């Protein structure tokens, strides 16, 4: 009986001690280090307009539909770009529903960007990412959209392409993945350019 009481008391003390350490001290310590070392990332990488109002996060895609904006990847997250419902379509390569959706996205992309019926379309322009929140598009996708954006904004194509070059996200660690362009930061740069003119 003494051993049972001793083991029970030890278990209770260990549970309380680990709860204090792992549910209190450790999270506060990690939060404090994040605030000191990476304050912008720790607070959500939020982008603001000139008045200081939050426009969005650099880490989460947003839906842009007007022709003067670069458009992101399609999203299957909730009703679209909903961080509370992050996720892909979960449709397999033999899914007729997926094939139909991609065919519709290809047709819409070609029409929106004045492409011929046989023009190649980048995969990221017509398929959703695994999270549905991908903030970046490929350089190929951005290059195809650039003439439409330039025309809608009455800017030269070289001006739009110059902003694209300034907003390229490099490969992770210099060699992982591919370069991309963050749609939100590029669209903000375009808005700021026109506001300054």
N, C-alpha and C positions, 0 to 999 in steps of 0.2 A: 504493500500500500504506500510506503514511503517513497518507493521508486516512481510510482505512478504520479503522486503529487509533485515530486521533484521534476519529473519529465514534463508534466503539464505546466508548471510554473516556468520552466526553462523555455518551453514553446511560446507561452504568452509573452515573456520578456523579449524573446527573439523576434516575434511578430511585431511588437510595438517598436523595438529598436530599428528593424528593417523598414517599417512604415515611415518612421521619422527620417531615416537616411534616404530611402529611395523615393518617397512621395513628398518630401519636404526639402531637405538639404540639397540633394543632387539636382533636382529641377531648378531650384533657385540659383545654384552655382553655375549650371550650364546657361541659364538665361542671362546671368550677370556677365559671363565670359562673352556670350554672343553680343550683348549690348555694348561691351567695351571694344571688342575686336571687329565685329561685323554689324554695326548698328543699322545700316540701310537694309541689309538682307534679313536681319532679325525682325524688323518691323514690316516685312512684307514686300520690299522692293517697290514701294508705291510711287507712282508718277503723278505729278500735280500740274495744273495749268498755271498761268501767270498770276492768277489771283490766289493760288495756294490750295485750290480745291482738288481733291483726289480724283483723278481720271480713271485709274486702274492700276493693276500690278504688272510689272514687266514680266512676271513669271506666269501669268494666266492670259490666254487668248481671249479676244473679244470679237464680237460679230460686227463687221463693217459691211454695209450693203450698197452705199452710195458709190457712183462711178468714180468720184474724185479721191477715193480711198483705196489703198491696197487691201485686199481681202485675205483673211486667214484660211487655214485648213477647215474643211467641214468639221462639225462637232456632233458627237453622239451623247454628250454629257447633259442629261436632263432635257430641257427645252433648248439647249445649245449654250455652251460655255458656262455651265452652272457648276461652280467649284464644289457645291454640296452634293452633286450627282456625278462626280468624275467617273469616267469609264468609256470604253470603246463600244462598238456595235455588238461585239461577240458573235458576229456572223462568220461562218467558215467559208473557205474558197469555193465550195460547191453550192453555196446559198444563192437561190434565184433572187431573193430579196436584195442581197448585197450587189449582185450583178446589175439588177435594175436600177438601184440607187446610184451606182457608179456611172452607168450609161447616162442617166439623167444629169448627173453632175458634170460629165464630160460635155454634153450638149449645151448646158447652161454656161459653162466656162468658155467654150468656143464662141458662143453668141455674145457673151459679155465683153470678150476681148477681141472681137472681130477676127476670129481665126477661121480658116477653111475647114470643111468637114473632114479633112484628112490630116489636119495638123496634129502633131504629137502634143499631148497634154501631160505635164508633170504629175506623178502619182500623188504628191502631197496636195495638189489642187482639187482632187476628187475623192480622196479617202480620208477618213477621220483617224486621228492618232489614237493610241491606246488609252490615253487619259481623256481625250476630247477637249483638252485645255491647252494644247501646244501653242505657244505664243509666236513661234517662228515659222517662216516659209523658206523654201529653197531659193537659191539665187536664180535658178531657171524660172521658177514660178514668178518671182518678182520681175524678172526681165520681160516676161510675156505681158504682165499687167502694166508695166511702166508706160507704154504708149497711151493706153486708155486713161490712166491717171493724169499724164501730162496734158492730154487733150481736154479733159474735163476741168482742169485747173488753169488752162491757158498758160502753161509753162512749157519751156523747151524740154525735149526729151533728155538732153544732156544735163539740164538742171536737176531733173528727177533722178537720173542715174547717178549724179554726183551725190545726192542725198542718200541714195541706196548704198553707195560705197562707204559713206561715213557711218552707216548704221549696220554694217556687217558684224555679226557675232562670230568670232573665230572658233575653230575647233576646240573642243575641250582638251585642256593640257597641251594644246598645240598639235595633237595628232589623233584625237578621238572624234569620231563622227564626221559630219560635214559642216561647212560654213552655212550660216543661215541669216535671215534678216528678221528682226523682231518687228512684227506688224504694227504694234501700238506705238513704239518709239519712232518708227518711220512716219507714221501718219501724224504724230504730234509734230515732228520736224517739218513736215509739209505745211501743216496749219500755221506753225510759227513763222515759216518763211513767207507765207502769203500775208500774215498779219503785219509783218515788218515792211512789206512793200507799199 
